[in-house]
Amino acid sequence: MGFLGFLLLGLLAGALAKLIVPGTQGGGWLVTLLLGVVGALLGGWVAGLIFGVDMGGFFDLRTWVIAILGSVVVLLIYGAVTRNRSSST
């Protein structure tokens, strides 16, 4: 998968993760893109490490599931970090 395809996958996975995770998450499109790309990387790394599967092509369902699950995890971590930071001030 090319660089632009990976960025598009990350953006869409981050947007879908924001729809899946309940509550209000901060951040605009740039944060969504970054969370999605980091989530796709994290999901791909964990899936390869634990299950021995790799990220397929852009239109592979396995790629999307891995990227979205990774983005949900990253979004939950991001929400926990920003929530704690904003409540302490």
N, C-alpha and C positions, 0 to 999 in steps of 0.2 A: 504494500500500500504506500502510495506517495505521501509526501509531506502535507500537501493541501488536503488530500483525502483524510489523513489522520487528524488534521485540525477541524475539518468538518465533522468527522465522527466525534471528536471531543466536544465540540459545541453542542451537537444534538444530544449526545449522552448526558452532558451537564444540564441541558434544558429538561430532558426527560427525568433526570434525577430530582430536579427542583419540583417537578410535578408529583413525583412519587413521595418525597419526604414531606410529612405534614408540617404545618406551621409556615411562618414567614421567614425566608432567608434573604439576607442582604446581598448586595452586589449586583452589578449590571451585567452586560454582555461579556465584558472582558473577564470578570471574575468567573462567570459561567464557563467561558472558554478555557480558562486556566484550570478550574476544578475538573472539567470534563477531560482535558488532556492528561492531567495528573491521575485522575481516576482510571482512565483507559490504560495508562502505563502501569499503575498499581494493580489493576485487575488482571492485565496480561502477565505481569510478573508473578502474582500469587497463583494464577491458574497454571502457569508453566511449572512453578515450584511444587505445588501440591498435587495437581492432577495430571501433569505432563502434557497439557494441551497448549497450543500456541494460538496467537491471533491469526485468523484467516484473512480473507480478502474483505473489502469494504462491504460487500453484499452478503457476507456469511452471517447467519443468525448467531452463531457462537461468538463472533466478534462483537456484535451488538450487546448480547447478554453480558459478556465479560466487561465491556466498557461501561455499561449502565450500572452494573453492580459495583464496580470500582468507583464510579462517580458518586453513587449513593453513600458509600463508606466515606469518601473524601468530604462530601457535603455535610455529613453528620459530624465529622471531626471539625470541619470549618465552623459549623454552627455552634458546637460546644466551646470552641476557642473564642469566637467573637462574642458569644453570649456572656461568658465569664469576664471578658475584658470590659464589656460595656456595663455590666452590673457592678463592677468594683469601683467605678468612677462616680 
